[in-house]
Amino acid sequence: MSAIVFDRNDVDRLEDLSERPRRLGGSKLLWVDLHKRSEFSVEDVAKAFDLDDETCGCLATPNEQACFNDHGRYIHITTYAPREDEEGELHAVECVVGKNWVITAHDRQIPVLDEFAARVSGSGDTGSLDGPSFLAALLEWVLGSYTAAFERIEQRLEEFDVHAMRGEGADKDIELLIDMRREVGKLRRAPRARRTPLSPRRAHPPGTGGVGQQGLRGTVRVALHAL
């Protein structure tokens, strides 16, 4: 998945950004997902959406710390999703949101985003959502991945307990237990340590435009609960 146009119940996957609708709004929403295997480059996206240099830099190299910047025409938020290949570690996901378009960027493929793409591609009138509402749904889905990560660790801990109670454990299993406890600690601390700032850093004078104050407030509210 690299670029999807949602038009009410219809879903159109784009092979080139030049194929995107010239006018987005009403029933149309565009989602572009950037990663190493995507068909589009950061430069392609920057040109198509007129992004500034700071935003482009973050899309090319995801932030180590969460950010929330209001650029007027679009909002830039960094969120984090648990990695499935290394428990306790996180993927940084850059989210750039306009009125009727959303860009996500990350340094490798993230299963939770693929799952979200499959869900919204077959869930009905996705095109009626605006950019901030789509972002809110995406952040809620990412938040669910933390629950899944804890459940995977809990299952491993249950298996450890069963072996220990049966007397099948070994001295080296203590190190395994320590590692799992550390993974739990990392996941618990991650949302707090990387929490998005309460107020957006503005890159434009107040009152000179934006994606909409109501949508902006809603996005902030969801982001602060999700991160």
Secondary structure, DSSP 8 states (H G I E B T S, - for coil): --EEEEETTEEEE-SSGGGS-SS--TTEEEEEEESTTSSS-HHHHHHHHT--HHHHHHHHS--SS--EEE-SS-EEEEEEEE-SSSTT-EEEEEEEE-SSEEEEE-SS--HHHHHHHHHHHTSS-GGGS-HHHHHHHHHHHHHHHHHHHHHHHHHHHHHHHHHHHTT---TTHHHHHHHHHHHHHHHHHHHHHT---SS-EESS-TTS--S-HHHHHHHHHHHHHH-
